[in-house]
Structure formats: C-alpha cells, structure tokens
Amino acid sequence: MALRRKFGMSDGELMRSDCKPCTRLMRHTAGIFTVGGALGFWVLARLHYGSRITVPRVLRWAGCGAISTSTTTALLVRLFSPECEPQNIDAYDFKK
C-alpha cells in the first residue's frame, strides 16, 4: 500500500531491525493526533458558535476532530513511511 515505490522514493531495501514496525508507528501517530484533533476542533467549535456553545456541540466537534485527524495521519503514515513498505512489513511486522 505504500506509495513510496510509485513516486520513486524507495530503493526496495529492508530497514534496520531496530526501527519501529509499521503497525506500532501508525498506532502511536494516530494516538497523538487523536488528542491534537480533539483539542483543535474544540477550539474551532468555540470560534464557530461563540456564546451559543453547548457541551454536546463541543463533544461532537471534538469527537469528529479526533476521528478525522487520527485516521488521516494513520493513512498518510501507511502510504508514505519507509517502515510501511511491503518488504519491511513482511520482515518485521508479523513476527511468529
């Protein structure tokens, strides 16, 4: 699924064995951006509604921000990170 090879940014070699696997990198990135997205959209809700803000509105905006930013960044990590190239996933992600 990685687009690095199609854009010519990959040489097809394996990464070092001490790097983070793709699934862990995606999970950590999504977790960080969940908090950032919730806080960012909370600010946007406050700016948008002003004095008409209510708790359900803020929670709805924060939830949407958390979900949208975490899924978007996890997808971008999956598409453009060298750890998520097929040969690295085969070698390091699924240890048996």
DADAGI-V233795 format. One record per residue. N is the residue number from 1. RES is the residue in three letters. SS is DSSP state (hx for helix, st for strand, lp for the rest). OMEGA is omega in radians with two decimals (none if undefined). D_CENTER is the distance of its C-alpha to the mean C-alpha in Angstrom with 2 decimals. Layout:
N_RES_SS_OMEGA_D_CENTER, N_RES_SS_OMEGA_D_CENTER
//
This chain:
1_MET_lp_-3.11_14.78, 2_ALA_lp_-3.13_14.03, 3_LEU_lp_-3.09_15.57, 4_ARG_lp_-3.11_16.73, 5_ARG_lp_-3.14_20.04, 6_LYS_lp_3.13_20.81, 7_PHE_lp_3.11_20.39, 8_GLY_lp_-3.13_22.55, 9_MET_lp_-3.09_20.18, 10_SER_lp_3.05_20.63, 11_ASP_lp_3.07_23.86, 12_GLY_lp_-3.14_23.19, 13_GLU_lp_3.10_23.87, 14_LEU_lp_3.07_22.43, 15_MET_lp_3.09_20.38, 16_ARG_lp_-3.07_22.05, 17_SER_lp_-3.13_22.29, 18_ASP_lp_3.09_21.16, 19_CYS_lp_3.09_17.57, 20_LYS_lp_3.03_14.62, 21_PRO_lp_-3.06_14.18, 22_CYS_hx_-3.08_11.25, 23_THR_hx_3.13_10.66, 24_ARG_hx_3.10_10.87, 25_LEU_hx_3.11_8.61, 26_MET_hx_-3.12_5.70, 27_ARG_hx_3.13_7.27, 28_HIS_hx_3.13_7.86, 29_THR_hx_3.13_4.78, 30_ALA_hx_3.12_3.93, 31_GLY_hx_3.12_7.64, 32_ILE_hx_-3.10_8.17, 33_PHE_hx_3.01_6.61, 34_THR_hx_3.13_8.49, 35_VAL_hx_3.14_11.54, 36_GLY_hx_3.12_11.24, 37_GLY_hx_3.11_10.81, 38_ALA_hx_3.13_13.69, 39_LEU_hx_3.14_15.79, 40_GLY_hx_-3.14_15.34, 41_PHE_hx_3.03_16.33, 42_TRP_hx_3.10_19.06, 43_VAL_hx_3.11_20.51, 44_LEU_hx_3.10_20.44, 45_ALA_hx_3.11_22.23, 46_ARG_hx_3.11_24.77, 47_LEU_hx_-3.08_25.44, 48_HIS_hx_-3.05_25.75, 49_TYR_hx_3.14_28.03, 50_GLY_hx_-3.10_29.88, 51_SER_hx_-3.14_32.61, 52_ARG_hx_-3.07_31.98, 53_ILE_lp_3.06_28.79, 54_THR_lp_-3.12_28.81, 55_VAL_hx_3.11_26.75, 56_PRO_hx_3.11_25.67, 57_ARG_hx_-3.14_24.49, 58_VAL_hx_-3.14_22.43, 59_LEU_hx_3.11_20.89, 60_ARG_hx_3.13_20.18, 61_TRP_hx_3.14_18.54, 62_ALA_hx_3.10_16.49, 63_GLY_hx_3.10_15.42, 64_CYS_hx_3.12_14.53, 65_GLY_hx_3.14_12.58, 66_ALA_hx_-3.11_10.60, 67_ILE_hx_-3.06_9.94, 68_SER_hx_-3.12_9.40, 69_THR_hx_-3.13_7.01, 70_SER_hx_3.13_4.71, 71_THR_hx_3.13_5.40, 72_THR_hx_-3.13_5.51, 73_THR_hx_3.08_2.70, 74_ALA_hx_3.10_2.47, 75_LEU_hx_3.12_5.79, 76_LEU_hx_3.06_6.38, 77_VAL_hx_-3.14_5.98, 78_ARG_hx_-3.08_8.09, 79_LEU_hx_-2.96_10.35, 80_PHE_hx_-3.11_11.14, 81_SER_lp_3.12_10.99, 82_PRO_hx_3.11_14.52, 83_GLU_hx_-3.07_13.74, 84_CYS_hx_3.03_12.59, 85_GLU_lp_-3.02_15.93, 86_PRO_hx_-3.11_18.22, 87_GLN_hx_3.11_20.77, 88_ASN_hx_3.07_18.48, 89_ILE_hx_3.13_17.04, 90_ASP_hx_-3.05_20.70, 91_ALA_hx_-2.94_21.93, 92_TYR_hx_-3.00_19.63, 93_ASP_hx_-3.03_17.21, 94_PHE_lp_3.12_19.91, 95_LYS_lp_-3.11_22.71, 96_LYS_lp_none_25.75
//
